[in-house]
Amino acid sequence: MSKSIFYHAGCSVCISAEHEIVKLIGKDNIEIVNIGENRSRIEEAELVGVKSVPALLTPTNNVLHLNFGASMADVKG
Amino acid sequence: MSKSIFYHAGCSVCISAEHEIVKLIGKDNIEIVNIGENRSRIEEAELVGVKSVPALLTPTNNVLHLNFGASMADVKG
């Protein structure tokens, strides 16, 4: 199974969700991408369907949006 | 580790999220609760902090709200 990708923007809601997801899925099964710091990944995130962060892209290419996070517009702004 | 609980309301967004979560965490590690059908669980869901469905209550009692789902008010209404 390929890895999941967890997109976040470094906010406290994101970090809290990251810890929960890593505990549930296991850190070896997930790539963590901070699109606040690594802005070159923003376009990729949008292409796969990320509409807000934190979000989890599953190995089957479905996006689970978590919590009531920051909108992509907020991260870019 | 105790189980996670996945609260949903039977909508298509919920079912899609359920399938993804079950694949990621494993069905033996999660209890699925349809609060649309099993309305006696609504109060419990609200007490643990569920604000919208689908949502995942983790074994550490944190709630991850998934997708852009239905609000608790919609489920009750």
Backbone of each chain as nested JSON, in Angstrom:
{
  "chains": [
    {"id": "A", "residues": [
      {"number": 1, "name": "MET", "atoms": {"N": [0.846, -1.189, 0.0], "CA": [0.0, 0.0, 0.0], "C": [0.877, 1.233, 0.0]}},
      {"number": 2, "name": "SER", "atoms": {"N": [0.581, 2.175, -0.888], "CA": [1.355, 3.405, -0.9], "C": [0.957, 4.258, 0.305]}},
      {"number": 3, "name": "LYS", "atoms": {"N": [1.755, 5.274, 0.553], "CA": [1.545, 6.099, 1.743], "C": [0.364, 7.053, 1.574]}},
      {"number": 4, "name": "SER", "atoms": {"N": [-0.186, 7.451, 2.701], "CA": [-1.083, 8.59, 2.741], "C": [-0.231, 9.855, 2.816]}},
      {"number": 5, "name": "ILE", "atoms": {"N": [-0.807, 10.973, 2.439], "CA": [-0.12, 12.265, 2.602], "C": [-0.989, 13.163, 3.466]}},
      {"number": 6, "name": "PHE", "atoms": {"N": [-0.404, 13.69, 4.537], "CA": [-1.122, 14.605, 5.423], "C": [-0.654, 16.02, 5.117]}},
      {"number": 7, "name": "TYR", "atoms": {"N": [-1.563, 16.846, 4.596], "CA": [-1.23, 18.236, 4.286], "C": [-1.663, 19.118, 5.452]}},
      {"number": 8, "name": "HIS", "atoms": {"N": [-0.796, 19.974, 5.91], "CA": [-1.182, 20.911, 6.95], "C": [-0.45, 22.221, 6.751]}},
      {"number": 9, "name": "ALA", "atoms": {"N": [-0.746, 23.182, 7.631], "CA": [-0.153, 24.508, 7.465], "C": [0.482, 25.0, 8.752]}},
      {"number": 10, "name": "GLY", "atoms": {"N": [0.752, 24.083, 9.668], "CA": [1.497, 24.445, 10.869], "C": [0.665, 25.049, 11.989]}},
      {"number": 11, "name": "CYS", "atoms": {"N": [-0.627, 25.207, 11.758], "CA": [-1.473, 25.787, 12.802], "C": [-1.698, 24.757, 13.911]}},
      {"number": 12, "name": "SER", "atoms": {"N": [-2.177, 25.22, 15.049], "CA": [-2.329, 24.317, 16.188], "C": [-3.364, 23.229, 15.908]}},
      {"number": 13, "name": "VAL", "atoms": {"N": [-4.439, 23.59, 15.2], "CA": [-5.434, 22.584, 14.827], "C": [-4.786, 21.5, 13.962]}},
      {"number": 14, "name": "CYS", "atoms": {"N": [-3.942, 21.957, 13.032], "CA": [-3.262, 21.004, 12.134], "C": [-2.358, 20.058, 12.912]}},
      {"number": 15, "name": "ILE", "atoms": {"N": [-1.569, 20.605, 13.826], "CA": [-0.595, 19.794, 14.561], "C": [-1.312, 18.775, 15.436]}},
      {"number": 16, "name": "SER", "atoms": {"N": [-2.402, 19.208, 16.06], "CA": [-3.193, 18.302, 16.875], "C": [-3.742, 17.158, 16.022]}},
      {"number": 17, "name": "ALA", "atoms": {"N": [-4.282, 17.493, 14.867], "CA": [-4.818, 16.463, 13.968], "C": [-3.703, 15.546, 13.469]}},
      {"number": 18, "name": "GLU", "atoms": {"N": [-2.542, 16.133, 13.198], "CA": [-1.403, 15.329, 12.732], "C": [-1.042, 14.26, 13.757]}},
      {"number": 19, "name": "HIS", "atoms": {"N": [-0.971, 14.662, 15.026], "CA": [-0.603, 13.697, 16.067], "C": [-1.615, 12.551, 16.131]}},
      {"number": 20, "name": "GLU", "atoms": {"N": [-2.902, 12.889, 16.015], "CA": [-3.936, 11.859, 16.083], "C": [-3.826, 10.89, 14.898]}},
      {"number": 21, "name": "ILE", "atoms": {"N": [-3.65, 11.471, 13.714], "CA": [-3.579, 10.642, 12.504], "C": [-2.348, 9.74, 12.536]}},
      {"number": 22, "name": "VAL", "atoms": {"N": [-1.219, 10.279, 12.981], "CA": [0.002, 9.474, 13.045], "C": [-0.184, 8.319, 14.027]}},
      {"number": 23, "name": "LYS", "atoms": {"N": [-0.86, 8.597, 15.154], "CA": [-1.11, 7.521, 16.125], "C": [-2.0, 6.442, 15.523]}},
      {"number": 24, "name": "LEU", "atoms": {"N": [-2.999, 6.877, 14.727], "CA": [-3.968, 5.925, 14.191], "C": [-3.392, 5.101, 13.036]}},
      {"number": 25, "name": "ILE", "atoms": {"N": [-2.655, 5.753, 12.172], "CA": [-2.222, 5.095, 10.935], "C": [-0.798, 4.576, 11.03]}},
      {"number": 26, "name": "GLY", "atoms": {"N": [-0.001, 5.245, 11.861], "CA": [1.412, 4.866, 11.977], "C": [2.278, 5.773, 11.126]}},
      {"number": 27, "name": "LYS", "atoms": {"N": [3.39, 6.269, 11.688], "CA": [4.165, 7.295, 10.987], "C": [4.838, 6.769, 9.727]}},
      {"number": 28, "name": "ASP", "atoms": {"N": [5.033, 5.444, 9.652], "CA": [5.664, 4.896, 8.456], "C": [4.718, 4.861, 7.263]}},
      {"number": 29, "name": "ASN", "atoms": {"N": [3.424, 5.078, 7.542], "CA": [2.431, 4.987, 6.471], "C": [1.965, 6.351, 5.983]}},
      {"number": 30, "name": "ILE", "atoms": {"N": [2.665, 7.391, 6.376], "CA": [2.161, 8.723, 6.074], "C": [3.316, 9.693, 5.823]}},
      {"number": 31, "name": "GLU", "atoms": {"N": [3.129, 10.523, 4.813], "CA": [4.066, 11.619, 4.554], "C": [3.424, 12.903, 5.063]}},
      {"number": 32, "name": "ILE", "atoms": {"N": [4.161, 13.675, 5.837], "CA": [3.637, 14.93, 6.38], "C": [4.152, 16.083, 5.526]}},
      {"number": 33, "name": "VAL", "atoms": {"N": [3.246, 16.897, 5.001], "CA": [3.639, 18.044, 4.168], "C": [3.074, 19.321, 4.774]}},
      {"number": 34, "name": "ASN", "atoms": {"N": [3.965, 20.225, 5.163], "CA": [3.544, 21.53, 5.663], "C": [3.544, 22.511, 4.488]}},
      {"number": 35, "name": "ILE", "atoms": {"N": [2.34, 22.771, 3.979], "CA": [2.27, 23.64, 2.796], "C": [2.385, 25.111, 3.182]}},
      {"number": 36, "name": "GLY", "atoms": {"N": [2.418, 25.39, 4.485], "CA": [2.717, 26.747, 4.916], "C": [4.2, 27.049, 4.698]}},
      {"number": 37, "name": "GLU", "atoms": {"N": [5.048, 26.057, 5.018], "CA": [6.495, 26.221, 4.826], "C": [6.934, 25.815, 3.425]}},
      {"number": 38, "name": "ASN", "atoms": {"N": [6.32, 24.752, 2.918], "CA": [6.73, 24.177, 1.631], "C": [5.699, 24.548, 0.574]}},
      {"number": 39, "name": "ARG", "atoms": {"N": [5.708, 25.81, 0.197], "CA": [4.638, 26.346, -0.627], "C": [4.631, 25.777, -2.039]}},
      {"number": 40, "name": "SER", "atoms": {"N": [5.732, 25.159, -2.451], "CA": [5.757, 24.542, -3.777], "C": [4.811, 23.35, -3.866]}},
      {"number": 41, "name": "ARG", "atoms": {"N": [4.344, 22.885, -2.704], "CA": [3.429, 21.73, -2.718], "C": [1.962, 22.167, -2.746]}},
      {"number": 42, "name": "ILE", "atoms": {"N": [1.704, 23.474, -2.679], "CA": [0.318, 23.942, -2.641], "C": [-0.439, 23.548, -3.907]}},
      {"number": 43, "name": "GLU", "atoms": {"N": [0.2, 23.746, -5.065], "CA": [-0.484, 23.433, -6.325], "C": [-0.824, 21.942, -6.384]}},
      {"number": 44, "name": "GLU", "atoms": {"N": [0.138, 21.114, -5.982], "CA": [-0.089, 19.661, -5.935], "C": [-1.277, 19.333, -5.037]}},
      {"number": 45, "name": "ALA", "atoms": {"N": [-1.322, 19.984, -3.871], "CA": [-2.412, 19.718, -2.924], "C": [-3.757, 20.072, -3.558]}},
      {"number": 46, "name": "GLU", "atoms": {"N": [-3.802, 21.196, -4.218], "CA": [-5.06, 21.597, -4.849], "C": [-5.451, 20.635, -5.965]}},
      {"number": 47, "name": "LEU", "atoms": {"N": [-4.457, 20.178, -6.723], "CA": [-4.749, 19.259, -7.836], "C": [-5.356, 17.947, -7.352]}},
      {"number": 48, "name": "VAL", "atoms": {"N": [-4.923, 17.47, -6.196], "CA": [-5.472, 16.203, -5.697], "C": [-6.803, 16.415, -4.982]}},
      {"number": 49, "name": "GLY", "atoms": {"N": [-7.206, 17.685, -4.803], "CA": [-8.536, 17.919, -4.258], "C": [-8.576, 18.488, -2.855]}},
      {"number": 50, "name": "VAL", "atoms": {"N": [-7.413, 18.926, -2.334], "CA": [-7.398, 19.511, -0.991], "C": [-8.069, 20.882, -1.029]}},
      {"number": 51, "name": "LYS", "atoms": {"N": [-9.103, 21.043, -0.228], "CA": [-9.849, 22.307, -0.189], "C": [-9.594, 23.073, 1.098]}},
      {"number": 52, "name": "SER", "atoms": {"N": [-9.124, 22.391, 2.124], "CA": [-8.757, 23.039, 3.386], "C": [-7.721, 22.159, 4.055]}},
      {"number": 53, "name": "VAL", "atoms": {"N": [-6.998, 22.713, 4.991], "CA": [-6.052, 21.919, 5.769], "C": [-6.436, 22.003, 7.246]}},
      {"number": 54, "name": "PRO", "atoms": {"N": [-6.159, 20.992, 8.02], "CA": [-5.475, 19.761, 7.649], "C": [-6.343, 18.826, 6.803]}},
      {"number": 55, "name": "ALA", "atoms": {"N": [-5.674, 18.088, 5.917], "CA": [-6.368, 17.123, 5.063], "C": [-5.475, 15.908, 4.862]}},
      {"number": 56, "name": "LEU", "atoms": {"N": [-6.125, 14.78, 4.671], "CA": [-5.393, 13.528, 4.472], "C": [-5.733, 12.967, 3.095]}},
      {"number": 57, "name": "LEU", "atoms": {"N": [-4.713, 12.836, 2.247], "CA": [-4.886, 12.157, 0.959], "C": [-4.606, 10.684, 1.177]}},
      {"number": 58, "name": "THR", "atoms": {"N": [-5.596, 9.835, 0.909], "CA": [-5.424, 8.403, 1.17], "C": [-4.727, 7.728, -0.007]}},
      {"number": 59, "name": "PRO", "atoms": {"N": [-4.231, 6.499, 0.201], "CA": [-3.566, 5.772, -0.888], "C": [-4.496, 5.541, -2.085]}},
      {"number": 60, "name": "THR", "atoms": {"N": [-5.8, 5.613, -1.878], "CA": [-6.749, 5.454, -2.974], "C": [-7.157, 6.803, -3.565]}},
      {"number": 61, "name": "ASN", "atoms": {"N": [-6.371, 7.839, -3.237], "CA": [-6.56, 9.174, -3.832], "C": [-7.86, 9.862, -3.446]}},
      {"number": 62, "name": "ASN", "atoms": {"N": [-8.371, 9.548, -2.27], "CA": [-9.489, 10.313, -1.742], "C": [-8.964, 11.273, -0.675]}},
      {"number": 63, "name": "VAL", "atoms": {"N": [-9.563, 12.443, -0.628], "CA": [-9.118, 13.446, 0.342], "C": [-10.103, 13.508, 1.498]}},
      {"number": 64, "name": "LEU", "atoms": {"N": [-9.604, 13.323, 2.702], "CA": [-10.413, 13.514, 3.907], "C": [-10.018, 14.85, 4.521]}},
      {"number": 65, "name": "HIS", "atoms": {"N": [-10.966, 15.778, 4.555], "CA": [-10.697, 17.069, 5.193], "C": [-10.995, 16.948, 6.67]}},
      {"number": 66, "name": "LEU", "atoms": {"N": [-10.072, 17.405, 7.491], "CA": [-10.176, 17.189, 8.93], "C": [-10.497, 18.472, 9.673]}},
      {"number": 67, "name": "ASN", "atoms": {"N": [-11.241, 18.336, 10.749], "CA": [-11.536, 19.467, 11.617], "C": [-12.178, 20.633, 10.867]}},
      {"number": 68, "name": "PHE", "atoms": {"N": [-12.216, 21.757, 11.492], "CA": [-12.631, 22.982, 10.832], "C": [-11.371, 23.8, 10.66]}},
      {"number": 69, "name": "GLY", "atoms": {"N": [-10.619, 23.514, 9.654], "CA": [-9.278, 24.054, 9.52], "C": [-9.236, 25.349, 8.75]}},
      {"number": 70, "name": "ALA", "atoms": {"N": [-8.057, 25.651, 8.271], "CA": [-7.839, 26.861, 7.487], "C": [-8.161, 26.559, 6.025]}},
      {"number": 71, "name": "SER", "atoms": {"N": [-8.802, 27.483, 5.359], "CA": [-9.079, 27.3, 3.929], "C": [-7.786, 27.471, 3.143]}},
      {"number": 72, "name": "MET", "atoms": {"N": [-7.761, 26.922, 1.952], "CA": [-6.584, 27.066, 1.1], "C": [-6.317, 28.549, 0.854]}},
      {"number": 73, "name": "ALA", "atoms": {"N": [-7.357, 29.34, 0.745], "CA": [-7.193, 30.78, 0.518], "C": [-6.442, 31.427, 1.681]}},
      {"number": 74, "name": "ASP", "atoms": {"N": [-6.734, 30.978, 2.914], "CA": [-6.053, 31.518, 4.087], "C": [-4.564, 31.182, 4.066]}},
      {"number": 75, "name": "VAL", "atoms": {"N": [-4.261, 29.96, 3.651], "CA": [-2.859, 29.525, 3.632], "C": [-2.068, 30.331, 2.606]}},
      {"number": 76, "name": "LYS", "atoms": {"N": [-2.708, 30.614, 1.481], "CA": [-2.028, 31.364, 0.416], "C": [-1.906, 32.846, 0.754]}},
      {"number": 77, "name": "GLY", "atoms": {"N": [-2.903, 33.349, 1.508], "CA": [-3.042, 34.796, 1.683], "C": [-1.941, 35.437, 2.516]}}
    ]},
    {"id": "B", "residues": [
      {"number": 1, "name": "MET", "atoms": {"N": [-4.931, -0.838, 22.909], "CA": [-5.548, 0.434, 22.527], "C": [-7.043, 0.243, 22.375]}},
      {"number": 2, "name": "SER", "atoms": {"N": [-7.825, 1.14, 22.966], "CA": [-9.262, 1.042, 22.782], "C": [-9.621, 1.479, 21.363]}},
      {"number": 3, "name": "LYS", "atoms": {"N": [-10.875, 1.204, 21.007], "CA": [-11.295, 1.471, 19.639], "C": [-11.552, 2.949, 19.398]}},
      {"number": 4, "name": "SER", "atoms": {"N": [-11.467, 3.328, 18.134], "CA": [-11.995, 4.61, 17.694], "C": [-13.482, 4.43, 17.425]}},
      {"number": 5, "name": "ILE", "atoms": {"N": [-14.226, 5.518, 17.453], "CA": [-15.64, 5.475, 17.081], "C": [-15.854, 6.42, 15.906]}},
      {"number": 6, "name": "PHE", "atoms": {"N": [-16.456, 5.902, 14.836], "CA": [-16.747, 6.727, 13.671], "C": [-18.237, 7.039, 13.676]}},
      {"number": 7, "name": "TYR", "atoms": {"N": [-18.58, 8.312, 13.858], "CA": [-19.975, 8.741, 13.852], "C": [-20.344, 9.233, 12.464]}},
      {"number": 8, "name": "HIS", "atoms": {"N": [-21.46, 8.757, 11.946], "CA": [-21.903, 9.265, 10.658], "C": [-23.423, 9.282, 10.622]}},
      {"number": 9, "name": "ALA", "atoms": {"N": [-23.966, 9.76, 9.51], "CA": [-25.42, 9.887, 9.425], "C": [-25.968, 9.263, 8.152]}},
      {"number": 10, "name": "GLY", "atoms": {"N": [-25.176, 8.378, 7.547], "CA": [-25.677, 7.618, 6.41], "C": [-25.63, 8.337, 5.072]}},
      {"number": 11, "name": "CYS", "atoms": {"N": [-25.161, 9.579, 5.075], "CA": [-25.09, 10.309, 3.802], "C": [-23.932, 9.771, 2.962]}},
      {"number": 12, "name": "SER", "atoms": {"N": [-23.935, 10.121, 1.687], "CA": [-22.918, 9.568, 0.796], "C": [-21.519, 10.035, 1.183]}},
      {"number": 13, "name": "VAL", "atoms": {"N": [-21.406, 11.282, 1.644], "CA": [-20.098, 11.773, 2.099], "C": [-19.618, 10.937, 3.278]}},
      {"number": 14, "name": "CYS", "atoms": {"N": [-20.563, 10.628, 4.183], "CA": [-20.204, 9.827, 5.361], "C": [-19.722, 8.437, 4.971]}},
      {"number": 15, "name": "ILE", "atoms": {"N": [-20.462, 7.786, 4.077], "CA": [-20.135, 6.409, 3.701], "C": [-18.779, 6.356, 3.009]}},
      {"number": 16, "name": "SER", "atoms": {"N": [-18.527, 7.331, 2.162], "CA": [-17.243, 7.413, 1.486], "C": [-16.116, 7.573, 2.5]}},
      {"number": 17, "name": "ALA", "atoms": {"N": [-16.31, 8.464, 3.461], "CA": [-15.292, 8.677, 4.498], "C": [-15.121, 7.429, 5.345]}},
      {"number": 18, "name": "GLU", "atoms": {"N": [-16.239, 6.756, 5.639], "CA": [-16.169, 5.523, 6.436], "C": [-15.282, 4.486, 5.76]}},
      {"number": 19, "name": "HIS", "atoms": {"N": [-15.489, 4.296, 4.456], "CA": [-14.685, 3.3, 3.745], "C": [-13.198, 3.635, 3.811]}},
      {"number": 20, "name": "GLU", "atoms": {"N": [-12.884, 4.925, 3.669], "CA": [-11.477, 5.338, 3.712], "C": [-10.874, 5.104, 5.09]}},
      {"number": 21, "name": "ILE", "atoms": {"N": [-11.626, 5.48, 6.112], "CA": [-11.123, 5.338, 7.483], "C": [-10.947, 3.862, 7.848]}},
      {"number": 22, "name": "VAL", "atoms": {"N": [-11.902, 3.025, 7.456], "CA": [-11.803, 1.595, 7.755], "C": [-10.581, 0.996, 7.067]}},
      {"number": 23, "name": "LYS", "atoms": {"N": [-10.332, 1.436, 5.824], "CA": [-9.148, 0.937, 5.116], "C": [-7.869, 1.366, 5.821]}},
      {"number": 24, "name": "LEU", "atoms": {"N": [-7.853, 2.593, 6.342], "CA": [-6.634, 3.135, 6.945], "C": [-6.37, 2.551, 8.328]}},
      {"number": 25, "name": "ILE", "atoms": {"N": [-7.424, 2.411, 9.118], "CA": [-7.252, 2.042, 10.531], "C": [-7.501, 0.552, 10.762]}},
      {"number": 26, "name": "GLY", "atoms": {"N": [-8.342, -0.042, 9.909], "CA": [-8.698, -1.451, 10.082], "C": [-10.016, -1.581, 10.805]}},
      {"number": 27, "name": "LYS", "atoms": {"N": [-10.906, -2.426, 10.298], "CA": [-12.273, -2.473, 10.836], "C": [-12.338, -2.997, 12.268]}},
      {"number": 28, "name": "ASP", "atoms": {"N": [-11.302, -3.74, 12.686], "CA": [-11.306, -4.243, 14.057], "C": [-10.994, -3.154, 15.076]}},
      {"number": 29, "name": "ASN", "atoms": {"N": [-10.521, -2.01, 14.578], "CA": [-10.107, -0.934, 15.49], "C": [-11.115, 0.202, 15.557]}},
      {"number": 30, "name": "ILE", "atoms": {"N": [-12.298, -0.032, 15.018], "CA": [-13.226, 1.077, 14.92], "C": [-14.666, 0.59, 15.089]}},
      {"number": 31, "name": "GLU", "atoms": {"N": [-15.437, 1.37, 15.838], "CA": [-16.871, 1.127, 15.947], "C": [-17.577, 2.14, 15.054]}},
      {"number": 32, "name": "ILE", "atoms": {"N": [-18.502, 1.674, 14.239], "CA": [-19.238, 2.558, 13.34], "C": [-20.609, 2.843, 13.952]}},
      {"number": 33, "name": "VAL", "atoms": {"N": [-20.931, 4.118, 14.124], "CA": [-22.218, 4.492, 14.698], "C": [-22.953, 5.403, 13.727]}},
      {"number": 34, "name": "ASN", "atoms": {"N": [-24.119, 4.974, 13.259], "CA": [-24.964, 5.804, 12.402], "C": [-25.966, 6.533, 13.288]}},
      {"number": 35, "name": "ILE", "atoms": {"N": [-25.672, 7.807, 13.558], "CA": [-26.551, 8.553, 14.462], "C": [-27.817, 9.029, 13.749]}},
      {"number": 36, "name": "GLY", "atoms": {"N": [-27.877, 8.809, 12.439], "CA": [-29.125, 9.067, 11.728], "C": [-30.148, 7.984, 12.073]}},
      {"number": 37, "name": "GLU", "atoms": {"N": [-29.673, 6.727, 12.14], "CA": [-30.561, 5.607, 12.484], "C": [-30.632, 5.384, 13.982]}},
      {"number": 38, "name": "ASN", "atoms": {"N": [-29.485, 5.541, 14.649], "CA": [-29.389, 5.241, 16.079], "C": [-29.347, 6.551, 16.852]}},
      {"number": 39, "name": "ARG", "atoms": {"N": [-30.491, 7.203, 16.93], "CA": [-30.533, 8.573, 17.433], "C": [-30.25, 8.67, 18.928]}},
      {"number": 40, "name": "SER", "atoms": {"N": [-30.305, 7.537, 19.622], "CA": [-29.984, 7.555, 21.05], "C": [-28.504, 7.847, 21.283]}},
      {"number": 41, "name": "ARG", "atoms": {"N": [-27.706, 7.741, 20.235], "CA": [-26.266, 8.017, 20.376], "C": [-25.916, 9.48, 20.097]}},
      {"number": 42, "name": "ILE", "atoms": {"N": [-26.923, 10.283, 19.682], "CA": [-26.634, 11.677, 19.326], "C": [-26.09, 12.453, 20.527]}},
      {"number": 43, "name": "GLU", "atoms": {"N": [-26.751, 12.268, 21.686], "CA": [-26.312, 13.016, 22.874], "C": [-24.878, 12.647, 23.244]}},
      {"number": 44, "name": "GLU", "atoms": {"N": [-24.577, 11.353, 23.196], "CA": [-23.212, 10.88, 23.468], "C": [-22.211, 11.538, 22.515]}},
      {"number": 45, "name": "ALA", "atoms": {"N": [-22.589, 11.586, 21.238], "CA": [-21.694, 12.18, 20.241], "C": [-21.426, 13.642, 20.561]}},
      {"number": 46, "name": "GLU", "atoms": {"N": [-22.472, 14.345, 20.921], "CA": [-22.285, 15.76, 21.243], "C": [-21.425, 15.935, 22.493]}},
      {"number": 47, "name": "LEU", "atoms": {"N": [-21.625, 15.055, 23.476], "CA": [-20.858, 15.153, 24.723], "C": [-19.363, 14.969, 24.49]}},
      {"number": 48, "name": "VAL", "atoms": {"N": [-18.999, 14.096, 23.557], "CA": [-17.571, 13.875, 23.315], "C": [-16.994, 14.936, 22.393]}},
      {"number": 49, "name": "GLY", "atoms": {"N": [-17.853, 15.815, 21.86], "CA": [-17.329, 16.939, 21.09], "C": [-17.594, 16.893, 19.599]}},
      {"number": 50, "name": "VAL", "atoms": {"N": [-18.463, 15.966, 19.16], "CA": [-18.78, 15.883, 17.737], "C": [-19.629, 17.086, 17.335]}},
      {"number": 51, "name": "LYS", "atoms": {"N": [-19.153, 17.867, 16.389], "CA": [-19.852, 19.066, 15.94], "C": [-20.465, 18.888, 14.559]}},
      {"number": 52, "name": "SER", "atoms": {"N": [-19.971, 17.926, 13.799], "CA": [-20.526, 17.608, 12.485], "C": [-20.182, 16.159, 12.193]}},
      {"number": 53, "name": "VAL", "atoms": {"N": [-20.888, 15.564, 11.275], "CA": [-20.547, 14.208, 10.843], "C": [-20.215, 14.233, 9.357]}},
      {"number": 54, "name": "PRO", "atoms": {"N": [-19.373, 13.329, 8.9], "CA": [-18.716, 12.28, 9.659], "C": [-17.613, 12.809, 10.573]}},
      {"number": 55, "name": "ALA", "atoms": {"N": [-17.433, 12.106, 11.698], "CA": [-16.384, 12.468, 12.649], "C": [-15.808, 11.205, 13.268]}},
      {"number": 56, "name": "LEU", "atoms": {"N": [-14.545, 11.285, 13.623], "CA": [-13.866, 10.144, 14.227], "C": [-13.409, 10.514, 15.63]}},
      {"number": 57, "name": "LEU", "atoms": {"N": [-13.912, 9.779, 16.618], "CA": [-13.432, 9.935, 17.995], "C": [-12.268, 8.975, 18.171]}},
      {"number": 58, "name": "THR", "atoms": {"N": [-11.104, 9.513, 18.513], "CA": [-9.929, 8.654, 18.625], "C": [-9.86, 8.03, 20.014]}},
      {"number": 59, "name": "PRO", "atoms": {"N": [-9.019, 6.989, 20.198], "CA": [-8.881, 6.355, 21.514], "C": [-8.397, 7.33, 22.577]}},
      {"number": 60, "name": "THR", "atoms": {"N": [-7.798, 8.435, 22.178], "CA": [-7.348, 9.446, 23.138], "C": [-8.383, 10.554, 23.312]}},
      {"number": 61, "name": "ASN", "atoms": {"N": [-9.603, 10.266, 22.865], "CA": [-10.745, 11.168, 23.078], "C": [-10.637, 12.51, 22.368]}},
      {"number": 62, "name": "ASN", "atoms": {"N": [-9.948, 12.512, 21.239], "CA": [-9.973, 13.693, 20.39], "C": [-10.899, 13.426, 19.213]}},
      {"number": 63, "name": "VAL", "atoms": {"N": [-11.599, 14.454, 18.781], "CA": [-12.537, 14.298, 17.673], "C": [-11.938, 14.905, 16.411]}},
      {"number": 64, "name": "LEU", "atoms": {"N": [-11.864, 14.088, 15.375], "CA": [-11.453, 14.588, 14.067], "C": [-12.705, 14.711, 13.207]}},
      {"number": 65, "name": "HIS", "atoms": {"N": [-13.032, 15.921, 12.812], "CA": [-14.183, 16.126, 11.925], "C": [-13.717, 15.965, 10.49]}},
      {"number": 66, "name": "LEU", "atoms": {"N": [-14.456, 15.182, 9.734], "CA": [-14.007, 14.828, 8.393], "C": [-14.849, 15.504, 7.325]}},
      {"number": 67, "name": "ASN", "atoms": {"N": [-14.2, 15.818, 6.233], "CA": [-14.895, 16.369, 5.074], "C": [-15.688, 17.629, 5.41]}},
      {"number": 68, "name": "PHE", "atoms": {"N": [-16.531, 17.997, 4.51], "CA": [-17.48, 19.085, 4.76], "C": [-18.826, 18.41, 4.898]}},
      {"number": 69, "name": "GLY", "atoms": {"N": [-19.115, 17.906, 6.067], "CA": [-20.253, 17.031, 6.256], "C": [-21.5, 17.774, 6.693]}},
      {"number": 70, "name": "ALA", "atoms": {"N": [-22.395, 17.025, 7.268], "CA": [-23.662, 17.567, 7.767], "C": [-23.453, 18.047, 9.195]}},
      {"number": 71, "name": "SER", "atoms": {"N": [-24.017, 19.183, 9.544], "CA": [-23.923, 19.66, 10.92], "C": [-24.83, 18.824, 11.817]}},
      {"number": 72, "name": "MET", "atoms": {"N": [-24.542, 18.831, 13.09], "CA": [-25.367, 18.095, 14.036], "C": [-26.813, 18.604, 13.957]}},
      {"number": 73, "name": "ALA", "atoms": {"N": [-26.962, 19.89, 13.735], "CA": [-28.312, 20.454, 13.617], "C": [-29.071, 19.824, 12.443]}},
      {"number": 74, "name": "ASP", "atoms": {"N": [-28.352, 19.565, 11.344], "CA": [-29.002, 18.951, 10.182], "C": [-29.468, 17.534, 10.489]}},
      {"number": 75, "name": "VAL", "atoms": {"N": [-28.624, 16.802, 11.241], "CA": [-28.955, 15.413, 11.55], "C": [-30.189, 15.336, 12.449]}},
      {"number": 76, "name": "LYS", "atoms": {"N": [-30.269, 16.303, 13.381], "CA": [-31.398, 16.328, 14.313], "C": [-32.676, 16.815, 13.642]}},
      {"number": 77, "name": "GLY", "atoms": {"N": [-32.515, 17.723, 12.691], "CA": [-33.658, 18.465, 12.136], "C": [-34.613, 17.622, 11.317]}}
    ]}
  ]
}
